[in-house]
Amino acid sequence: MKKEVPIMDGLFEWPSENPRLIGSKCPRCGSIQFPKSNVCNNPDCDHSVNVEECFLSTEGTLYTYTIHAYSLREPFQYHKAPYIIGAVELPEGLIVVGRLKVSDEKMLRIGMKMKLKIDKLYEDDENVYLTYFFEPVM
Amino acid sequence: MSESAIVSVAITEWVEAGHPTPLLIDRLTEVAVRALREAKMRPGELDAIITNTTSIPFDNPSYITTSAQHFAHRLAEKIGTHGVQCINVCAACASASISFAVADAMIKTGSLRKVLVAGVDNSPRGFYLPGQSVLDPDPAAAAIKVIGATNPAYWAMWARRRAYEMGKPVESIKELMALVKEIHSEYGARNPYARYKKVFSAKEVLNSPVVCDPLHLYMICATSSGGGAAVITDNETAKKITDKPVKIAASTVGSSVYGEPMPRLRVFSSLGGDKAKKPFTEWRKPIEEAYKLAGITAEDIDILECHDTSCFHTINWIDQVMGWEREETDKLIRERQIRHDGKLPVNLSGGTASFGEAVMSQAFMMIHELFRQLRGEAQERQVKKNLKIGACTAYGAYGAYGCIILEKGW
């Protein structure tokens, strides 16, 4: 049995039954960031307190997208075309760029509801590498 | 405060990227000497040499490539100095534009009188794959690893969103981008420094393979190698050197803006909801600042050179430079009013569409075109109407932006 490994640490909860993206929130001004940061990014915040880790909503609306028709070369050859990249606007006021998972790209519409899904990006002899996707809410 | 002016500009031919020869330092010194000759200036007269750094890839993680980041110092050593201020500027694809801003500011404060701004770059080939240094594994810069988001993927997402916000099908912006390429290529064919001389029809562009829908291959610039040099002086000195000095009315620098909703290159997220500003606010901001410094409005711009790494960029730059309803931009392009005989000539150099991108030195081909156009020296590409003011806009990753307003100084 291969081990399931996030493609990068700290982006989403794993292992988890209902994984969420991990961000950071400034307790002072409320500014939210993804991925999480060690400082607030709001230029008008007094930066007087440290930011805290937070979890992002798992549903949002599609802001825009593209279908990537070319595969990438090494060391990113595991991004095999065609694949879909999109941006999803979450209710807390953050637009997150990520991979989209959809059975038929023609069903994609800007404004449609999308939800988070952690799934396989690729695998090698030892591990299955996971990343975050958004898929339509059925 | 002094005024500043460009007295000479030279550029190399833009060539295929990814080859170590001809040596970059040789190309840099040759183009610098050409600019100095046109200015009738000796290296010993210079107060400063400002170069852009480069995008040259690190070949081996065990070696530091300090040499490619120190072209100002190497150029000074090669052409000879009596001691000169050497500054290397790094701002992604907007680097050369920001070099101008540094030179302009130093001259306007009166601290310097004669500055050589120069740079060459040799791009990585194909999709730019930002390497993560073992010493700087920045998670915020890992979008390519985690989601495979190349630069064209972001441009394509911007283009689709623009069409959506205008209530149009995505095919409409596709057709517009194809027409932009057709028009730019017509002028690239007339520019001896451009790498690509082929004239494309919009139909050929639409028939080229899709890279990132709605962007087709011929809507995206190639990666190239090239660069240039310019001599900038205070206005009094400029008038002694040439009877056609081109004044730098403004040269501004932009950055990321908190609240920008459109995901900028390589980011994982941007601000949405109530806190989000108008899309492309951070593109527009340095332009607004430049207009203010120059004491002009968008209506005063006679000619535009904009950084068109894709044909969407040309469309968006016209939106931002003019600050009008987007429909006006579409109309301008559809009516081919961006040609040399049009209302707003855009990228008569042929644009990055015809040159390919020599990443951090790209602004030199735009500055060169404006300089020649304002002086009436653009030959087959020369604008029909009388020109007074030209604008150059540059952009790059990390939220790097620049805007330069040039004005006839005689």
Interface residues (C-beta under 8 A of the other chain):
Chain A: I7 M8 G10 L11 Q33 F34 P35 S37 N41 N42 P43 D44 Y63 T64 Y65 T66 I67 H68 A69 Y70 L72 R73 F76 H79 Y83 I85 G86 A87 E89 L90 P91 E92 G93 L94 I95 V96 V97 G98 R99 I110 T131 Y132
Chain B: G126 F127 L129 P139 A140 A142 A143 I144 K145 V146 I147 G148 A149 T150 A153 A156 M157 W158 R160 R161 Y164 P209 V210 V211 C212 D213 P214 L215 Y258 P261 P263 V267 F268 S269 S270 L271 G272 G273 D274 K275 A276
